Amino acid sequence: MRQLPEADRDAIRIAQDPKFARWLEQITATGGCAHPVHLSGSTTTHDPTTGEIVHHYDTRTEPGERLLIRCRNRRATVCAPCSRLHAGDTFHLIRAGLLGGKNVPATVRDRPRLFITLTAPSFGPVHRVGERCRPRRERSECGHGRLLGCGAVHDANDPLVGQPLCADCYDYPAHVLWHAHAGKLWDRFVIGVRRQLASAVGFTQSRFSSHARLSFARIAEYQKRAAVHIHAVVRFDGPAGPNDEPPVWGTAARLADAVLASARRVLVRTPYSPAVGELSLRWGAQVDVRPLRADGPGPDDDAVAAYVAKYVTKGASETGAGTDHRLTTWDDIDASPVSDHARNLMRTCWRLGGLPAYEPLHLRAWAHTLGYRGHILTKSRAYSTTYAALRAERARHVGHADIPGTVTDAYWRYAGSGHTPGAALIAAGVAEDLEQSRQLLTAVRDEGEWSQ
């Protein structure tokens, strides 16, 4: 008789447990999280005046004496259910800064707003999608004996797309150091936009904050060539932020001019190293600036929010530009399931990370992201709400709000994480059912809106 696979046997064991129903409730509450965190402990809420216990919860009554909570990982490759929740939060965070809501006034809809893209410069020719990759009239080779052109027509899924024509000619140190300084480039870019705006109306940058404020949210996206591009929503507010109207001179056209001028002028110099020298880092030549639609021809606000939410769940591994796990040894690089191009970038991070000049950049710690050290999504304080506020609002919605006038004593400790093989099988089924239900509700809602 053929024996059942281990996961099936384990799933049967869990289903036969007397506390299976409660365990399933926990799994459903986590949305079928693929790597839940296990906690043990208790919470007691009492009236500080009378000492009366209003509520008490203890994990000793739970299956395995543990409570399961979401891992909250944003990467779809790590935990699809939590990444969908994170994407939803991101959508509302970005949308609130565009249309209002979540304590942001609806008047922001009429402010000057741009959707901008800042690109990385070229570090060497790479294969690209389109009508003939890199055609050349004459057959010529680089100093390493490789062709300088490519007449092929590459499909978007061709593994050659984004790979250098000659890896020996490619400037890997510049690529890695540009990634390591991308955050500083952005900071100086924003300062430059403020300076350009102030100069355009005749006052100094130090007075800009008393006249206006720039609010923004930005996301980093890895391209096929393993270089990060920055997409950002930039909004022009008054000095008090979203509750304050911008000055009359603050137009979308003037803001766009300031963005373009600042992107061209920003310069960051790397620390000097005898091995590399001192590099001057800039944004790429391609800068895209689009006014967001306010009864005009620009992109739709919901489309922009959905675009950002889509990419916030993607890790470097999904574009083949890195891995989602840190590398601890040189051998980890060889074992990484990435392209030769990405592996060369990782090796460059490791080599440069061992040089004293680049020690503050912690390049070895960020070798898995090819030297890029920033968060995938960052925003200015006044742009909109926060992830913490959205999670607190969701907790109140499901009845987990604090009771006014009471004191809560909580004692919790970490007790593990993840699933057994059978539990993982059941959790995946729960996650699939919940996602199908979500899609069905969305379809019904959309059909209802269409019929109106």
N, C-alpha and C positions, 0 to 999 in steps of 0.2 A: 504494500500500500504506500502510495506516494505521500511523503510528509509535507505538511503545509509550510510555506516560508515563515521565517522567524517573525516578521512584522505581523502576519496574519495570526499566528499563535498568540503573540503578545496582545493584539487587539481583542481577541476572544477572551483572554484572561482579564483584561480591563473591563470588558462589557459584563463579565460575570461577577464583578465586585459589587457588594451590597451598596456601596456609595457611588456607583457609576453615574447615577442621575445627577448628583451634585457635582461630580467631576465634569460631566458634560456641560453643566451650567457655567462652570468656570471657563471651560474652553470656549464656549459661545460668547461669554462676556469679553474674552480677549480677542474676539473676531477670528479665532482659529490661528492665533499667532504661532509662527513656526519655531520660535525660540523663547518661550515665556520665561520670566524670572520667577523663581520660587521664593516666597517669604514666609517666615514663621514669626508669630508674635500675637499681640493683642492691642485693642483700642478700647478705652473706656471714656465715655462722655458723661460728665456729672454737673450738677448745679453747684456752684461754689458757695452759695449761701446756705443751702439746706443739706448739701452733701448727697442728695438723691442721685442715683445712677439713672441717667436718661437712656443710655445705650451702651451695650458691651458686646464686643466681638472678639473671639479667640480662635485661632487656627487649629486648636486641638480638636475641634469638632469637624474639621474638614478632612477630605480624603488625603491620606498621607500626612496629615497635620500641617498642610501647607496651603497658601493662597497663591494662585497664579496671576501674574499681571503681564501686560504687554511688554515686549522688548523695546518697542518704539524705534526700531531701526528704520531709517528712511530709504535704504537701498532695496529695490525690488528683488535683486538677486539673493539677498539675505533673508528677508521676510516680506513676502508679497502683501499679506493682510495689513501689516503695520505701515508699509510704504504707501498703500492706498489711503490710509487714514492721514498720513503725513501730507500726501499730495492734496487731499481735500482741505486740510488746514492751510496749506500754502496757497491754494486757490482763493480761499476767503481772506487771507492776510493781504495778498496782492490786490484782490478785487476791492477790498475796503478802502485801500489807498487811492483807487481810481474812481469809484462810484459812491463812496461813503458807506456808513454802517459800522458796527462794532465800535461805537463811540467816535467815529469819524463823521463829520458833517457831510451831507449830500452835496454841498456847494463845491467840494473838491472836483466834482465832475466838470465844472466850467473853468477850472484853472488851466494855465498853460502846462501841458504834459507831453513828454516825449518818450518814445521807446527807442533806445539807442543800442548799437552793437559796436564794441571795441574789439579789434582783432589783434592777434599776435603777429609780429613781423615775420618775414621769410627767413628761415635758417638754412635754406638750400632747396633746390627744386625737388618736388615730389610728384608722384603719379596722381592724376586727378580725373574726375568724371567729366564727360563731355564729348563733343565731336573731335576726335583725335586728341590724345593726351597732351603731348608737347611736340608738335611737328617741327622739323627743321629741314631747310632746303638742302643743306649739305650734311653728309654723314660725318660727324666729328665726335671725338672722344675726349674725356677729361684726362687729367694726368695719371689716373689710376686705370686707364684702359677701358672705361665704361662709356657707353653712348650718352651724349648730352641731350638727346631728344628721345621721344617715344611717339610713334605714329598710331598706336593702338587706340581703340575706342573702349574704355573701361565701363563696365556696369557698376552701379552704385555698391553692389555687394562683392565686387572683385577685391580679393585680399591685397592686391597691389596698390589700391587707392590709398593715398596718404603715406606710402612708403617712399623713401628717398630714391632718386635715380642712382645716386652713388653715396653709400653710407660713409665712405672715407672722406668725401667732400663736405658732408653735412656738418654744420656747426653745432654739435651736441652740447658743448659747454655753454654757449650762448642761449640755447633753448632751455636748459635746466636753470640757468641763472635768471633768465627772464621770468620763468615760472616762480622762482623764489622771491622775486621782487614785484610780482603782479599786484600785490596788495598795496605796496608803496606807490606804484604807478597810478593806481586808482585814487589813492588819497591825494596825490599831487594833481591829478586830473580834476578832482572836485574843487580843490583850492584854486586851480587855474580858471575853472568856470566862474567861480565867484569873482575872481580878479577881473576877468573879461567883462562881466556884467557891470561891475562897479565902474570900471574905466569907461564903458560905453555911455554912462549917464553922468560922468564927471565927478565921481567921488572915490575915495581910497577904499581898498579892500577892507580895512579895519572898521569901516562904517557900514559895511554890507549888512551885518546882522541886525542893525537897527532899522533897516529898510525892508529886508526880505529874508527868506530862508529857502534853501534847496532841500527837498525831501526825496529820498530815493530808496529803491529796493533793487538789488542786483543778484544775478545768478551766474555761476561759472559753468561753461559747457565745453567738454573735450571734443575737439574736431577729429576727423580721420587721421590727420597728420600728428595727432597726440599733443596738440597745442591747445591751450585754453583760450576761449573767446568769452568776453563779458557781455551779457545782455542786461540792460537796466531800464527801469521806469524812473524817470526824473520828473518831479512836480515842483512848480513854482508857487510858494506860499508867501503870506505876509510874515513879519518877524515873529509872531506868536505861534506860527505853525498852521495846522489844518483849520483852526478856528478863525484865522485871520486872512483877509483878502490881500493878494499881492498888490504892489504899487502899479499905477497905471502904465508905467514904462515896462513892466514885466510881461512881455508878450512871448508867444511860442516861437516866433521868428527870431527874436533877439536871443532867446535861450538857445535855439538851435545854432545860431552863429557863434555863441560863446562855447558851446560844446565842441564844434568843429575846430575852432581856434585853439582851444586848450588841448584837444587830442593831438594836434600837430606839434605843439610846443613842449609837451611834457617830456622830461628827460630825467633818468635816474642812472647814476654811475655806480658800478659794482666796486667792492673793495679790491684793491690791487693785490694780485698774486703773481709771483714769478712764472707760474705754469700757464696762466691765462692772460695776465695783464689786467688792465682796467677797461671794462666794457661800458659803452653808452647804450642804455636800453630805452626804447620808445614803443609806442603803440604801432600797430601795422598801418599800412597806407589805407586799407579799406575801413572806413568808418561810416556806419549807417545811422541816419537820424530821421525818425518818422514822427510827426505830430500825431498824438492819439486823437481818435475821432470824437469831436464834440459837435455833432451834426455836420461833419466834414468828411473828407475822403480817407482819413487815416485808418489804421487798424482798429478793430473792435475791442473794447475794454475786456469783455469776457474772454475773447480769443487770446489776448495777451496774458491774462491770469491763468488760463488753461495751459498755455505754452510754458510758462514758468513752472507751474505745478507738475507738468509732464517731466521736465528735465531735472527737477529737484530730487526725484527718486532714482535717478541713474547714477551709478558709480563709475569710476574710471574703467572697471573691468568690462562694462557693457559696450564700450566703444573700442575695446582692445588696447586702451591707452594706459593701462595699469592694472592694479589689483585692489581689492577692498580690504586687504590685510597687510599689516606692516611687515617689512622684511627685516630679519635680525642678523642674517649672515650673507656673505657673498654667494653661497650655494643656493640660498632662497631665490636669488635672481634667476639662476639657471633653471630652477624648477618652476618658475612662474609661467602660467599658460598665456603668454602674450606674444606679440609679433617680435621679430628681430629688432625692429625699429624701437619699440617700447623697451625691449631688453637693453638696448644700447643706451637709452636714456637713463634707465635704472643704474646701469654700471657707471655712467658718468656721475650720477648723484653720489654713488658710493665713493668714487675716486675723489671728487671734489670735496665731499664731506670730510675726508681725512686731512684736508689742508687747513692750516691754522687760520688763514684769511677768511675762510668760509664757515668756520666753526659756529658763529652765531646763527647761521641759516639752518642748522640742523638738517642738512640735506640727506643724511643716511636715514634719519627718522621718517623723512617724507619721500624716500625713494619709490615707495609703492604708488605715489601719486605724481611721480616724475618731477618732484621738486616743488609742486604747487602746495602752498601751506595755508591757503585761505579756506574759509567755510564755503560750501556750495552756495548758500543763500545768506546774504547779509542785508541789513536795511538801516536807515537812519532812524533815530529814536522817534521822530515825529511823523514818520510816513504813515503808519497805521497801528493796528493792534499787535499783540505778540503771541507766540505759540503758547506761552504759559496762560495767557488770558483765554485763549480759545479752548484749552484743555480744562480750565476751571469752569468755563461756561458749559462744556459738555458734561462735566461731573455734576453740576447743578441740575442739568436737564434730566439726568438719570437718578436724581434724588440723593446725591452724595454731598450736598451742601452742608456747611457748618450750621449748627443750631445756635441762634443768637442767645447770649447770656449764659453760655455754658463753657466749661473748660474740658479739653480733651487730653488725656494722657495716652501716649502711644509708645509701644515697645516692639520694635521690629528688627529682624536680622535676616541677612541673606542666607538662603538654604539651598541654593543650586539654580540650575537653569536648563532649558531644553526639554526634549521629550524622549521617551523610550521609543523603539521602532514602531510598536503598535499605536502608541499615543500620537506619534507623528502622522500615522496613516489616518486616524480618526480626525485629528485637527485639520488636516488637509481637506478632508471631506466637508467639515464644518465651514471652512473658509470658502470652499467652492460654492456651497449652498447659499451662504450669505452674499457672495458676489453675484450669483444668479438672481437672488431676490432684489439686490440693489439695482441691477440692470433692468429688471422687469418693472420696478417702481419708476425708474427714470423714463422708460419707454411709455408707461401709462401717463406720467406727468406731461411728457412732451406731446403725446397725442392729444391730451386734454387742452394744452395751450394752443396746439395747431387748430383744433376744432373751434376754438373761440375766435 
